[in-house]
Amino acid sequence: MNETDFNQINQLINEVEKVILGKRKIIQLTVAALLAGSHVLFEDIPGVGKTVLVKSLAKAIHGDFSRIQFTPDLLPSDILGVSIFNAKSNDFEFHSGPIFANILLADEINRTTPRTQAALLEAMSENSVTIDGHTYPLPPNFLVLATQNPLDYEGTYPLPEAQLDRFLFSLNIGYPSVENELKLMLNQPKTADSVKQVMNEDTIRKLKIQLDNIHVDEAVARYALALVQKSRNHPSVELGLSPRGSIAFIRGAKAFAMTEGRSFVTPNDLQSILPAVFKHRLQLKSRNVKRNNLLEITDDIINSVPIPFKR
C-alpha cells in the first residue's frame, strides 16, 4: 500500500467527517467495511445521524444510493425486483428493484418479516440475486448499511444468526460530545448535499485489490485465533464466533490497517475492531444482557488473551 492510496482513504474519511462531527472511528470502520466488501449493521437510536452518514458516504464515492424503509408488509419483490410479462415481445422482462445500487440503506431492517429479510441474504453473501431461475449480478461495490433500534423491539423480527454473520461490523454512533452538539445547535447542520466527491468506483476497486496484499504475520493470526477461541470458551457465552466469523475478523483487520496507512496488521488493529466484529456474533447464555454487559464481555476477551509481542 502506497502513500497515495492512504491519502485517498484519509480524504474520504475526512469528507464524511465534515458532516458527522466527532465520530471519526465510526466513519473509519464504515470505510473499512467498504474496502473489505462487507456490510455494516448500525444498532442505534433514531436521530444520531445514521442516514446522513450513509448518504454522505455514497455521495463522496459517487455511488448509486438507494434507501428501503423496512415495514411488516414489505415483500421480497419490493427489494429485488420482479419479472413482468411483455405482450409485445411475448416474454418476461425483469424490472430491477432498489437493491441494485452501490450503497443500500436498509432502514429498520428488523421491522420486516423473516421472508423479506431472507431476500437480502443471497445479495449480501454472493453479490447477486436469483429471481425466477435467473441470477443477476449486483454492482461490484455493493454495500448494505442496515439500521435497527436496539431499544424498541415491539413489532420486530430479530435477524437470524446466519444473516447477522454477514455483517462485518455492528456499530453504534451514539450521542455527540457536548462541544459537537453545541455546534449543531448554534449552526445550521451540514447535510449530505455539502459532501464533495473524492473517490470513484474504479478507485474503490483498485483499493479492494490492495486488501489482499496486506500482510498478516503468523503470530498475529494466532493471536486473532486465540481471541476467537476465547469467545467460544467465555463463561457468559453460549456460542462464540464461527470460522466464517474468524475469517471476517482477519479481513476486517486488513481493511482497518489500510485506513491507518499500513500494509500489515498489528495486534492493536485486532483489538480496535474486536467489539464491532464480535458483539453481534456472540450468542449469550442469558438473553437479558444489556449493551454495556456485552461490551464488558468483549473487553474481558481482549484482556484475558496475552499479546504475542509488543506493538
Phi and psi restraints in degrees (value plus and minus 20) as a CYANA .aco file:
   2 ASN   PHI    -118.1   -78.1
   2 ASN   PSI     155.4   195.4
   3 GLU   PHI     -86.4   -46.4
   3 GLU   PSI     -53.2   -13.2
   4 THR   PHI     -82.3   -42.3
   4 THR   PSI     -63.1   -23.1
   5 ASP   PHI     -80.9   -40.9
   5 ASP   PSI     -65.6   -25.6
   6 PHE   PHI     -83.3   -43.3
   6 PHE   PSI     -61.3   -21.3
   7 ASN   PHI     -81.1   -41.1
   7 ASN   PSI     -57.9   -17.9
   8 GLN   PHI     -86.0   -46.0
   8 GLN   PSI     -64.0   -24.0
   9 ILE   PHI     -84.2   -44.2
   9 ILE   PSI     -64.2   -24.2
  10 ASN   PHI     -84.0   -44.0
  10 ASN   PSI     -57.0   -17.0
  11 GLN   PHI     -85.1   -45.1
  11 GLN   PSI     -57.9   -17.9
  12 LEU   PHI     -84.3   -44.3
  12 LEU   PSI     -65.4   -25.4
  13 ILE   PHI     -82.4   -42.4
  13 ILE   PSI     -63.5   -23.5
  14 ASN   PHI     -82.6   -42.6
  14 ASN   PSI     -58.8   -18.8
  15 GLU   PHI     -86.7   -46.7
  15 GLU   PSI     -62.8   -22.8
  16 VAL   PHI     -89.7   -49.7
  16 VAL   PSI     -53.7   -13.7
  17 GLU   PHI     -87.5   -47.5
  17 GLU   PSI     -38.9     1.1
  18 LYS   PHI     -83.8   -43.8
  18 LYS   PSI     -46.7    -6.7
  19 VAL   PHI    -117.9   -77.9
  19 VAL   PSI     -62.1   -22.1
  20 ILE   PHI    -120.6   -80.6
  20 ILE   PSI      74.4   114.4
  21 LEU   PHI     -94.6   -54.6
  21 LEU   PSI     115.3   155.3
  22 GLY   PHI      52.0    92.0
  22 GLY   PSI      -4.1    35.9
  23 LYS   PHI    -143.6  -103.6
  23 LYS   PSI      24.4    64.4
  24 ARG   PHI     -81.3   -41.3
  24 ARG   PSI     -61.2   -21.2
  25 LYS   PHI     -81.7   -41.7
  25 LYS   PSI     -60.9   -20.9
  26 ILE   PHI     -84.8   -44.8
  26 ILE   PSI     -63.8   -23.8
  27 ILE   PHI     -83.9   -43.9
  27 ILE   PSI     -61.8   -21.8
  28 GLN   PHI     -80.7   -40.7
  28 GLN   PSI     -63.0   -23.0
  29 LEU   PHI     -88.1   -48.1
  29 LEU   PSI     -56.1   -16.1
  30 THR   PHI     -85.4   -45.4
  30 THR   PSI     -61.7   -21.7
  31 VAL   PHI     -85.7   -45.7
  31 VAL   PSI     -57.8   -17.8
  32 ALA   PHI     -81.2   -41.2
  32 ALA   PSI     -60.3   -20.3
  33 ALA   PHI     -83.1   -43.1
  33 ALA   PSI     -59.4   -19.4
  34 LEU   PHI     -80.5   -40.5
  34 LEU   PSI     -64.9   -24.9
  35 LEU   PHI     -87.3   -47.3
  35 LEU   PSI     -51.6   -11.6
  36 ALA   PHI    -102.1   -62.1
  36 ALA   PSI     -27.0    13.0
  37 GLY   PHI      48.5    88.5
  37 GLY   PSI      10.5    50.5
  38 SER   PHI    -140.1  -100.1
  38 SER   PSI    -197.3  -157.3
  39 HIS   PHI    -138.8   -98.8
  39 HIS   PSI     143.9   183.9
  40 VAL   PHI    -150.2  -110.2
  40 VAL   PSI     117.1   157.1
  41 LEU   PHI    -130.4   -90.4
  41 LEU   PSI     100.4   140.4
  42 PHE   PHI    -117.2   -77.2
  42 PHE   PSI      92.3   132.3
  43 GLU   PHI    -122.2   -82.2
  43 GLU   PSI      79.9   119.9
  44 ASP   PHI    -174.9  -134.9
  44 ASP   PSI     140.3   180.3
  45 ILE   PHI     -94.6   -54.6
  45 ILE   PSI     140.8   180.8
  46 PRO   PHI     -86.4   -46.4
  46 PRO   PSI     130.4   170.4
  47 GLY   PHI      68.6   108.6
  47 GLY   PSI      -7.2    32.8
  48 VAL   PHI    -124.2   -84.2
  48 VAL   PSI     -18.2    21.8
  49 GLY   PHI      88.1   128.1
  49 GLY   PSI      -3.4    36.6
  50 LYS   PHI     -82.1   -42.1
  50 LYS   PSI     -69.8   -29.8
  51 THR   PHI     -84.8   -44.8
  51 THR   PSI     -60.5   -20.5
  52 VAL   PHI     -83.6   -43.6
  52 VAL   PSI     -60.1   -20.1
  53 LEU   PHI     -81.1   -41.1
  53 LEU   PSI     -66.8   -26.8
  54 VAL   PHI     -84.8   -44.8
  54 VAL   PSI     -65.6   -25.6
  55 LYS   PHI     -82.4   -42.4
  55 LYS   PSI     -59.5   -19.5
  56 SER   PHI     -85.2   -45.2
  56 SER   PSI     -61.8   -21.8
  57 LEU   PHI     -82.9   -42.9
  57 LEU   PSI     -64.1   -24.1
  58 ALA   PHI     -80.9   -40.9
  58 ALA   PSI     -61.2   -21.2
  59 LYS   PHI     -91.7   -51.7
  59 LYS   PSI     -56.4   -16.4
  60 ALA   PHI     -86.5   -46.5
  60 ALA   PSI     -47.3    -7.3
  61 ILE   PHI    -123.4   -83.4
  61 ILE   PSI     -15.2    24.8
  62 HIS   PHI      36.4    76.4
  62 HIS   PSI      23.5    63.5
  63 GLY   PHI    -120.7   -80.7
  63 GLY   PSI     132.5   172.5
  64 ASP   PHI     -86.1   -46.1
  64 ASP   PSI     107.7   147.7
  65 PHE   PHI    -131.5   -91.5
  65 PHE   PSI     118.3   158.3
  66 SER   PHI    -160.8  -120.8
  66 SER   PSI     119.7   159.7
  67 ARG   PHI    -143.8  -103.8
  67 ARG   PSI     112.6   152.6
  68 ILE   PHI    -141.9  -101.9
  68 ILE   PSI     102.6   142.6
  69 GLN   PHI    -108.8   -68.8
  69 GLN   PSI      89.6   129.6
  70 PHE   PHI     -97.9   -57.9
  70 PHE   PSI     108.2   148.2
  71 THR   PHI    -155.3  -115.3
  71 THR   PSI     143.2   183.2
  72 PRO   PHI     -81.2   -41.2
  72 PRO   PSI     -45.5    -5.5
  73 ASP   PHI    -114.8   -74.8
  73 ASP   PSI     -12.6    27.4
  74 LEU   PHI     -91.7   -51.7
  74 LEU   PSI     114.9   154.9
  75 LEU   PHI    -125.1   -85.1
  75 LEU   PSI     136.5   176.5
  76 PRO   PHI     -75.2   -35.2
  76 PRO   PSI     -58.2   -18.2
  77 SER   PHI     -85.6   -45.6
  77 SER   PSI     -45.2    -5.2
  78 ASP   PHI     -86.7   -46.7
  78 ASP   PSI     -42.0    -2.0
  79 ILE   PHI    -118.3   -78.3
  79 ILE   PSI     -68.5   -28.5
  80 LEU   PHI    -103.3   -63.3
  80 LEU   PSI     -57.1   -17.1
  81 GLY   PHI      98.4   138.4
  81 GLY   PSI    -197.9  -157.9
  82 VAL   PHI    -170.7  -130.7
  82 VAL   PSI     130.0   170.0
  83 SER   PHI    -113.0   -73.0
  83 SER   PSI     105.1   145.1
  84 ILE   PHI    -137.7   -97.7
  84 ILE   PSI     115.4   155.4
  85 PHE   PHI     -93.6   -53.6
  85 PHE   PSI     109.9   149.9
  86 ASN   PHI    -123.7   -83.7
  86 ASN   PSI      92.1   132.1
  87 ALA   PHI     -85.0   -45.0
  87 ALA   PSI     -50.5   -10.5
  88 LYS   PHI     -89.3   -49.3
  88 LYS   PSI     -65.7   -25.7
  89 SER   PHI    -109.5   -69.5
  89 SER   PSI     -27.0    13.0
  90 ASN   PHI      36.5    76.5
  90 ASN   PSI      19.4    59.4
  91 ASP   PHI    -171.3  -131.3
  91 ASP   PSI     145.2   185.2
  92 PHE   PHI    -107.9   -67.9
  92 PHE   PSI     118.4   158.4
  93 GLU   PHI    -135.7   -95.7
  93 GLU   PSI     115.3   155.3
  94 PHE   PHI    -107.8   -67.8
  94 PHE   PSI     106.3   146.3
  95 HIS   PHI    -128.4   -88.4
  95 HIS   PSI      90.4   130.4
  96 SER   PHI     -87.8   -47.8
  96 SER   PSI     128.8   168.8
  97 GLY   PHI    -114.0   -74.0
  97 GLY   PSI    -196.3  -156.3
  98 PRO   PHI     -87.8   -47.8
  98 PRO   PSI     -30.0    10.0
  99 ILE   PHI     -88.7   -48.7
  99 ILE   PSI     -39.3     0.7
 100 PHE   PHI    -101.5   -61.5
 100 PHE   PSI      56.1    96.1
 101 ALA   PHI    -168.6  -128.6
 101 ALA   PSI     146.5   186.5
 102 ASN   PHI     -96.4   -56.4
 102 ASN   PSI     -67.2   -27.2
 103 ILE   PHI    -137.8   -97.8
 103 ILE   PSI      96.6   136.6
 104 LEU   PHI    -130.3   -90.3
 104 LEU   PSI      99.2   139.2
 105 LEU   PHI    -112.5   -72.5
 105 LEU   PSI      89.1   129.1
 106 ALA   PHI    -116.1   -76.1
 106 ALA   PSI      72.5   112.5
 107 ASP   PHI    -101.8   -61.8
 107 ASP   PSI     106.5   146.5
 108 GLU   PHI      33.0    73.0
 108 GLU   PSI      37.7    77.7
 109 ILE   PHI     -80.8   -40.8
 109 ILE   PSI     -46.3    -6.3
 110 ASN   PHI    -105.8   -65.8
 110 ASN   PSI     -12.3    27.7
 111 ARG   PHI    -115.1   -75.1
 111 ARG   PSI     -20.1    19.9
 112 THR   PHI    -127.4   -87.4
 112 THR   PSI     147.9   187.9
 113 THR   PHI     -93.1   -53.1
 113 THR   PSI     138.1   178.1
 114 PRO   PHI     -75.8   -35.8
 114 PRO   PSI     -53.4   -13.4
 115 ARG   PHI     -82.0   -42.0
 115 ARG   PSI     -62.8   -22.8
 116 THR   PHI     -95.3   -55.3
 116 THR   PSI     -56.5   -16.5
 117 GLN   PHI     -78.2   -38.2
 117 GLN   PSI     -60.1   -20.1
 118 ALA   PHI     -85.9   -45.9
 118 ALA   PSI     -42.3    -2.3
 119 ALA   PHI     -82.7   -42.7
 119 ALA   PSI     -44.2    -4.2
 120 LEU   PHI    -104.5   -64.5
 120 LEU   PSI     -36.8     3.2
 121 LEU   PHI     -82.7   -42.7
 121 LEU   PSI     -67.8   -27.8
 122 GLU   PHI     -83.8   -43.8
 122 GLU   PSI     -60.9   -20.9
 123 ALA   PHI     -81.6   -41.6
 123 ALA   PSI     -61.5   -21.5
 124 MET   PHI     -94.3   -54.3
 124 MET   PSI     -48.5    -8.5
 125 SER   PHI    -118.4   -78.4
 125 SER   PSI     -51.6   -11.6
 126 GLU   PHI    -133.3   -93.3
 126 GLU   PSI     -27.1    12.9
 127 ASN   PHI      39.6    79.6
 127 ASN   PSI      15.3    55.3
 128 SER   PHI    -177.3  -137.3
 128 SER   PSI     145.8   185.8
 129 VAL   PHI    -151.6  -111.6
 129 VAL   PSI     127.2   167.2
 130 THR   PHI    -137.0   -97.0
 130 THR   PSI     102.9   142.9
 131 ILE   PHI    -154.1  -114.1
 131 ILE   PSI     107.4   147.4
 132 ASP   PHI      32.5    72.5
 132 ASP   PSI      19.0    59.0
 133 GLY   PHI      62.6   102.6
 133 GLY   PSI     -22.3    17.7
 134 HIS   PHI    -129.0   -89.0
 134 HIS   PSI     117.0   157.0
 135 THR   PHI    -122.4   -82.4
 135 THR   PSI     108.7   148.7
 136 TYR   PHI    -137.6   -97.6
 136 TYR   PSI     104.1   144.1
 137 PRO   PHI     -92.9   -52.9
 137 PRO   PSI     125.4   165.4
 138 LEU   PHI    -111.4   -71.4
 138 LEU   PSI     145.7   185.7
 139 PRO   PHI     -73.6   -33.6
 139 PRO   PSI     125.8   165.8
 140 PRO   PHI     -80.7   -40.7
 140 PRO   PSI     -47.4    -7.4
 141 ASN   PHI    -124.3   -84.3
 141 ASN   PSI      11.6    51.6
 142 PHE   PHI     -81.0   -41.0
 142 PHE   PSI     111.2   151.2
 143 LEU   PHI    -163.3  -123.3
 143 LEU   PSI     106.8   146.8
 144 VAL   PHI    -118.8   -78.8
 144 VAL   PSI     103.6   143.6
 145 LEU   PHI    -136.9   -96.9
 145 LEU   PSI      83.5   123.5
 146 ALA   PHI    -124.3   -84.3
 146 ALA   PSI     133.1   173.1
 147 THR   PHI    -146.5  -106.5
 147 THR   PSI     131.0   171.0
 148 GLN   PHI    -175.0  -135.0
 148 GLN   PSI     128.8   168.8
 149 ASN   PHI    -103.7   -63.7
 149 ASN   PSI     100.3   140.3
 150 PRO   PHI     -96.4   -56.4
 150 PRO   PSI     -25.9    14.1
 151 LEU   PHI    -127.4   -87.4
 151 LEU   PSI     -60.1   -20.1
 152 ASP   PHI    -117.7   -77.7
 152 ASP   PSI      79.9   119.9
 153 TYR   PHI    -124.4   -84.4
 153 TYR   PSI     -17.1    22.9
 154 GLU   PHI     -87.7   -47.7
 154 GLU   PSI     107.9   147.9
 155 GLY   PHI      54.0    94.0
 155 GLY   PSI       4.5    44.5
 156 THR   PHI    -132.7   -92.7
 156 THR   PSI     146.0   186.0
 157 TYR   PHI    -144.8  -104.8
 157 TYR   PSI      82.9   122.9
 158 PRO   PHI     -74.0   -34.0
 158 PRO   PSI     120.1   160.1
 159 LEU   PHI     -87.3   -47.3
 159 LEU   PSI     117.1   157.1
 160 PRO   PHI     -87.3   -47.3
 160 PRO   PSI     136.4   176.4
 161 GLU   PHI     -78.7   -38.7
 161 GLU   PSI     -57.4   -17.4
 162 ALA   PHI     -82.3   -42.3
 162 ALA   PSI     -54.5   -14.5
 163 GLN   PHI    -100.9   -60.9
 163 GLN   PSI     -57.8   -17.8
 164 LEU   PHI     -78.3   -38.3
 164 LEU   PSI     -55.6   -15.6
 165 ASP   PHI     -86.8   -46.8
 165 ASP   PSI     -38.7     1.3
 166 ARG   PHI     -99.2   -59.2
 166 ARG   PSI     -33.9     6.1
 167 PHE   PHI    -106.3   -66.3
 167 PHE   PSI     104.0   144.0
 168 LEU   PHI     -86.2   -46.2
 168 LEU   PSI     -67.5   -27.5
 169 PHE   PHI    -144.0  -104.0
 169 PHE   PSI     128.5   168.5
 170 SER   PHI    -135.3   -95.3
 170 SER   PSI      97.9   137.9
 171 LEU   PHI    -139.3   -99.3
 171 LEU   PSI     133.3   173.3
 172 ASN   PHI    -150.0  -110.0
 172 ASN   PSI      91.7   131.7
 173 ILE   PHI     -89.0   -49.0
 173 ILE   PSI     -68.0   -28.0
 174 GLY   PHI      55.5    95.5
 174 GLY   PSI     156.3   196.3
 175 TYR   PHI     -89.8   -49.8
 175 TYR   PSI     131.3   171.3
 176 PRO   PHI     -93.7   -53.7
 176 PRO   PSI     145.0   185.0
 177 SER   PHI     -88.0   -48.0
 177 SER   PSI     145.8   185.8
 178 VAL   PHI     -78.3   -38.3
 178 VAL   PSI     -64.3   -24.3
 179 GLU   PHI     -83.6   -43.6
 179 GLU   PSI     -64.9   -24.9
 180 ASN   PHI     -90.8   -50.8
 180 ASN   PSI     -55.3   -15.3
 181 GLU   PHI     -89.1   -49.1
 181 GLU   PSI     -52.9   -12.9
 182 LEU   PHI     -85.3   -45.3
 182 LEU   PSI     -59.2   -19.2
 183 LYS   PHI     -81.7   -41.7
 183 LYS   PSI     -60.9   -20.9
 184 LEU   PHI     -84.6   -44.6
 184 LEU   PSI     -55.8   -15.8
 185 MET   PHI     -94.4   -54.4
 185 MET   PSI     -56.3   -16.3
 186 LEU   PHI    -106.4   -66.4
 186 LEU   PSI     -42.1    -2.1
 187 ASN   PHI    -141.6  -101.6
 187 ASN   PSI     138.7   178.7
 188 GLN   PHI     -88.2   -48.2
 188 GLN   PSI      98.1   138.1
 189 PRO   PHI     -79.6   -39.6
 189 PRO   PSI     119.8   159.8
 190 LYS   PHI     -94.7   -54.7
 190 LYS   PSI     127.6   167.6
 191 THR   PHI    -134.0   -94.0
 191 THR   PSI     156.0   196.0
 192 ALA   PHI     -82.6   -42.6
 192 ALA   PSI     -42.0    -2.0
 193 ASP   PHI     -83.8   -43.8
 193 ASP   PSI     -44.2    -4.2
 194 SER   PHI    -103.9   -63.9
 194 SER   PSI     -26.1    13.9
 195 VAL   PHI     -99.5   -59.5
 195 VAL   PSI     117.6   157.6
 196 LYS   PHI    -119.2   -79.2
 196 LYS   PSI     131.8   171.8
 197 GLN   PHI     -93.1   -53.1
 197 GLN   PSI     106.4   146.4
 198 VAL   PHI    -142.5  -102.5
 198 VAL   PSI     -22.2    17.8
 199 MET   PHI    -174.7  -134.7
 199 MET   PSI     137.8   177.8
 200 ASN   PHI    -148.9  -108.9
 200 ASN   PSI     157.6   197.6
 201 GLU   PHI     -82.3   -42.3
 201 GLU   PSI     -58.5   -18.5
 202 ASP   PHI     -82.7   -42.7
 202 ASP   PSI     -60.6   -20.6
 203 THR   PHI     -83.7   -43.7
 203 THR   PSI     -62.6   -22.6
 204 ILE   PHI     -83.5   -43.5
 204 ILE   PSI     -61.7   -21.7
 205 ARG   PHI     -81.8   -41.8
 205 ARG   PSI     -60.9   -20.9
 206 LYS   PHI     -86.0   -46.0
 206 LYS   PSI     -60.6   -20.6
 207 LEU   PHI     -86.0   -46.0
 207 LEU   PSI     -56.5   -16.5
 208 LYS   PHI     -83.1   -43.1
 208 LYS   PSI     -56.1   -16.1
 209 ILE   PHI     -84.1   -44.1
 209 ILE   PSI     -56.4   -16.4
 210 GLN   PHI     -84.3   -44.3
 210 GLN   PSI     -43.4    -3.4
 211 LEU   PHI     -78.5   -38.5
 211 LEU   PSI     -58.1   -18.1
 212 ASP   PHI     -88.2   -48.2
 212 ASP   PSI     -37.4     2.6
 213 ASN   PHI    -110.8   -70.8
 213 ASN   PSI     -23.9    16.1
 214 ILE   PHI     -92.2   -52.2
 214 ILE   PSI     105.4   145.4
 215 HIS   PHI    -103.6   -63.6
 215 HIS   PSI     117.2   157.2
 216 VAL   PHI    -142.4  -102.4
 216 VAL   PSI      89.9   129.9
 217 ASP   PHI     -84.8   -44.8
 217 ASP   PSI     129.2   169.2
 218 GLU   PHI     -79.7   -39.7
 218 GLU   PSI     -56.5   -16.5
 219 ALA   PHI     -84.5   -44.5
 219 ALA   PSI     -57.2   -17.2
 220 VAL   PHI     -89.3   -49.3
 220 VAL   PSI     -60.5   -20.5
 221 ALA   PHI     -83.5   -43.5
 221 ALA   PSI     -59.4   -19.4
 222 ARG   PHI     -85.9   -45.9
 222 ARG   PSI     -56.0   -16.0
 223 TYR   PHI     -83.7   -43.7
 223 TYR   PSI     -63.0   -23.0
 224 ALA   PHI     -81.1   -41.1
 224 ALA   PSI     -62.4   -22.4
 225 LEU   PHI     -86.3   -46.3
 225 LEU   PSI     -57.0   -17.0
 226 ALA   PHI     -83.2   -43.2
 226 ALA   PSI     -58.4   -18.4
 227 LEU   PHI     -84.7   -44.7
 227 LEU   PSI     -62.2   -22.2
 228 VAL   PHI     -82.8   -42.8
 228 VAL   PSI     -65.9   -25.9
 229 GLN   PHI     -85.1   -45.1
 229 GLN   PSI     -53.6   -13.6
 230 LYS   PHI     -83.9   -43.9
 230 LYS   PSI     -54.4   -14.4
 231 SER   PHI     -85.0   -45.0
 231 SER   PSI     -48.4    -8.4
 232 ARG   PHI    -101.4   -61.4
 232 ARG   PSI     -41.9    -1.9
 233 ASN   PHI    -128.4   -88.4
 233 ASN   PSI     -18.0    22.0
 234 HIS   PHI     -86.8   -46.8
 234 HIS   PSI     117.5   157.5
 235 PRO   PHI     -81.9   -41.9
 235 PRO   PSI     -42.8    -2.8
 236 SER   PHI    -113.8   -73.8
 236 SER   PSI     -24.2    15.8
 237 VAL   PHI    -126.7   -86.7
 237 VAL   PSI     107.8   147.8
 238 GLU   PHI    -100.3   -60.3
 238 GLU   PSI     -62.7   -22.7
 239 LEU   PHI    -162.5  -122.5
 239 LEU   PSI     100.7   140.7
 240 GLY   PHI    -110.1   -70.1
 240 GLY   PSI    -181.5  -141.5
 241 LEU   PHI     -86.6   -46.6
 241 LEU   PSI     122.3   162.3
 242 SER   PHI    -104.4   -64.4
 242 SER   PSI     149.2   189.2
 243 PRO   PHI     -76.5   -36.5
 243 PRO   PSI     -54.3   -14.3
 244 ARG   PHI     -83.6   -43.6
 244 ARG   PSI     -56.2   -16.2
 245 GLY   PHI     -87.9   -47.9
 245 GLY   PSI     -56.8   -16.8
 246 SER   PHI     -88.4   -48.4
 246 SER   PSI     -55.8   -15.8
 247 ILE   PHI     -85.1   -45.1
 247 ILE   PSI     -62.3   -22.3
 248 ALA   PHI     -83.1   -43.1
 248 ALA   PSI     -56.0   -16.0
 249 PHE   PHI     -78.8   -38.8
 249 PHE   PSI     -67.7   -27.7
 250 ILE   PHI     -88.6   -48.6
 250 ILE   PSI     -61.7   -21.7
 251 ARG   PHI     -84.0   -44.0
 251 ARG   PSI     -60.8   -20.8
 252 GLY   PHI     -84.4   -44.4
 252 GLY   PSI     -57.7   -17.7
 253 ALA   PHI     -86.2   -46.2
 253 ALA   PSI     -58.1   -18.1
 254 LYS   PHI     -82.1   -42.1
 254 LYS   PSI     -65.9   -25.9
 255 ALA   PHI     -85.3   -45.3
 255 ALA   PSI     -58.8   -18.8
 256 PHE   PHI     -85.4   -45.4
 256 PHE   PSI     -59.0   -19.0
 257 ALA   PHI     -80.7   -40.7
 257 ALA   PSI     -57.2   -17.2
 258 MET   PHI     -82.7   -42.7
 258 MET   PSI     -61.1   -21.1
 259 THR   PHI     -88.5   -48.5
 259 THR   PSI     -38.0     2.0
 260 GLU   PHI    -112.1   -72.1
 260 GLU   PSI     -23.7    16.3
 261 GLY   PHI      63.9   103.9
 261 GLY   PSI       1.5    41.5
 262 ARG   PHI    -135.2   -95.2
 262 ARG   PSI     134.4   174.4
 263 SER   PHI    -123.9   -83.9
 263 SER   PSI      -2.2    37.8
 264 PHE   PHI    -168.9  -128.9
 264 PHE   PSI     135.0   175.0
 265 VAL   PHI    -116.2   -76.2
 265 VAL   PSI     118.2   158.2
 266 THR   PHI    -133.4   -93.4
 266 THR   PSI     141.7   181.7
 267 PRO   PHI     -76.5   -36.5
 267 PRO   PSI     -51.9   -11.9
 268 ASN   PHI     -85.1   -45.1
 268 ASN   PSI     -54.1   -14.1
 269 ASP   PHI     -81.1   -41.1
 269 ASP   PSI     -64.0   -24.0
 270 LEU   PHI     -83.3   -43.3
 270 LEU   PSI     -62.5   -22.5
 271 GLN   PHI     -86.6   -46.6
 271 GLN   PSI     -55.9   -15.9
 272 SER   PHI     -85.9   -45.9
 272 SER   PSI     -57.3   -17.3
 273 ILE   PHI    -118.1   -78.1
 273 ILE   PSI     -29.0    11.0
 274 LEU   PHI     -74.8   -34.8
 274 LEU   PSI     -69.7   -29.7
 275 PRO   PHI     -78.0   -38.0
 275 PRO   PSI     -60.1   -20.1
 276 ALA   PHI     -89.3   -49.3
 276 ALA   PSI     -48.4    -8.4
 277 VAL   PHI    -105.7   -65.7
 277 VAL   PSI     -56.7   -16.7
 278 PHE   PHI    -107.2   -67.2
 278 PHE   PSI     -59.7   -19.7
 279 LYS   PHI     -82.8   -42.8
 279 LYS   PSI     -51.3   -11.3
 280 HIS   PHI    -109.7   -69.7
 280 HIS   PSI     -24.4    15.6
 281 ARG   PHI    -120.7   -80.7
 281 ARG   PSI     -32.4     7.6
 282 LEU   PHI    -105.6   -65.6
 282 LEU   PSI     108.2   148.2
 283 GLN   PHI    -119.8   -79.8
 283 GLN   PSI      97.5   137.5
 284 LEU   PHI    -112.6   -72.6
 284 LEU   PSI     134.9   174.9
 285 LYS   PHI     -87.3   -47.3
 285 LYS   PSI     -54.2   -14.2
 286 SER   PHI    -123.1   -83.1
 286 SER   PSI     107.1   147.1
 287 ARG   PHI    -100.8   -60.8
 287 ARG   PSI     -29.9    10.1
 288 ASN   PHI    -123.9   -83.9
 288 ASN   PSI      34.2    74.2
 289 VAL   PHI    -125.3   -85.3
 289 VAL   PSI     107.6   147.6
 290 LYS   PHI    -100.7   -60.7
 290 LYS   PSI     144.5   184.5
 291 ARG   PHI     -75.3   -35.3
 291 ARG   PSI     -63.2   -23.2
 292 ASN   PHI     -80.5   -40.5
 292 ASN   PSI     -58.6   -18.6
 293 ASN   PHI     -86.0   -46.0
 293 ASN   PSI     -57.1   -17.1
 294 LEU   PHI     -85.4   -45.4
 294 LEU   PSI     -60.6   -20.6
 295 LEU   PHI     -87.1   -47.1
 295 LEU   PSI     -52.3   -12.3
 296 GLU   PHI     -84.5   -44.5
 296 GLU   PSI     -56.0   -16.0
 297 ILE   PHI     -86.8   -46.8
 297 ILE   PSI     -65.5   -25.5
 298 THR   PHI     -85.4   -45.4
 298 THR   PSI     -57.2   -17.2
 299 ASP   PHI     -83.6   -43.6
 299 ASP   PSI     -59.3   -19.3
 300 ASP   PHI     -85.5   -45.5
 300 ASP   PSI     -57.8   -17.8
 301 ILE   PHI     -81.5   -41.5
 301 ILE   PSI     -64.9   -24.9
 302 ILE   PHI     -83.4   -43.4
 302 ILE   PSI     -65.3   -25.3
 303 ASN   PHI     -92.8   -52.8
 303 ASN   PSI     -41.8    -1.8
 304 SER   PHI    -112.1   -72.1
 304 SER   PSI     -27.1    12.9
 305 VAL   PHI    -129.0   -89.0
 305 VAL   PSI      98.3   138.3
 306 PRO   PHI     -87.3   -47.3
 306 PRO   PSI     122.7   162.7
 307 ILE   PHI     -96.8   -56.8
 307 ILE   PSI     115.6   155.6
 308 PRO   PHI     -86.1   -46.1
 308 PRO   PSI     -49.8    -9.8
 309 PHE   PHI    -178.6  -138.6
 309 PHE   PSI     146.8   186.8
 310 LYS   PHI     -87.6   -47.6
 310 LYS   PSI     122.3   162.3
